[in-house]
Amino acid sequence: MTFNSSQLQQYFEQITNQYHRVYNRYANEYDDEIAFLKAREDGYTMVTDYKIIEGNEEFATSFTTPAFKLDMWYETDPYSGKRDYNRGFIRVIAS
C-alpha cells in the first residue's frame, strides 16, 4: 500500500519491516504459531481483524513494535462497497 505523504510511507515501511524481520527470524526456526508467540514475547505483533477506529468499524491490520503501534485500514469503493486494498489510511502512535 502506498500513502500520499512520504513520511507516512516511511513509517509504514519501517514499522512493518521491523515486525517482519523479528517474526521471520522465528519462523525460520519454528512453525507459524510459535513464531507469532515468540515475536509477541519480544513486543512485536500483527493482527488483522475488525476494529473500531474513530467511531467506525473498520477492517484493519495493526502492527505493534516496542516503539510504535500502527493501524492500517482500507478505503471503500463508494459504488460497490468493496474495500480497495491499494488505498487506505494509516495511524501511527508512539508507544
N, C-alpha and C positions, 0 to 999 in steps of 0.2 A: 504494500500500500504506500502511496506517496501523499505528501501533505503540502499545502500551499507555502508554508514557512520552512525555510531551510533549517532553522533552529529546531522546529518540531520534528523534522525529518531526522536530524542528528540525534535528538533524544530517543526517538523511536528505535533507530538502528543501534545505538549504544546499549540501551536497556534490553532489547530483545537479544542482541548478540551476547551480552553478559549472561542472561538466563540460559541460552542455548549452549554456550561454552561449558557452563557448570553441569547442566543436565547431560549433555553429550559425553562429558568425561565419565560420568557414572554409567551412562547407557552402554559404553564400550565394555564395561565390566559386569553389569547386572541387567536383568530384564527391566522392562519399562516401569513397572510398578515400584520396584526397589530403587531405580534411578530417580523417579519422582520423589520418593520419600527421602533419599539421601540429599537431593538438591534442596528440598524443603528444610531439612535439618540445617543446611548452610544458609538459609534465608532466601532461597530462590523458588518461586512458584509461577506457574502459568495455569490459569483456569479460564475455560470458555463456557459461558452459561448466560442465562438471562439475569439482568441486574437492574436495579433502579438507579438511574443516573439523572440528576437534575429533575426528579419527579416523573420521569418516563421509564417504562420498562424497555430495556434495550438488550439486544443480543451482543454481548461484549466479550472480549478477551482481555484478561487482566494479568499483567506481569508484576511480580514483586521481587525486588532485589534488596539487599541491605540498605541501599541508599535511596531507592525510588520505588514508587508504585505508579504503574502506567495502566490506564484503562483505554481501550480502543473499541469503538463501535462504528457501525456502518450506516451510511445514508440509505434511505428507502426511496425507490423509484415512485414518483407521485402517481403514475398511471397504473403500473402493475402491482404496486405494493410490495414488490420483492426487494431484498437487500442488494445493494451494489457493493460487492466486496472489493472494488477498486477505489471507492470513495468513502470517506468517513470522517470520524472525529477522534481526537486524542486528548487525554487529560493526564498530566504528569504532576505527581505530588512528591516532594522530598520527604523521606522518612525521618 
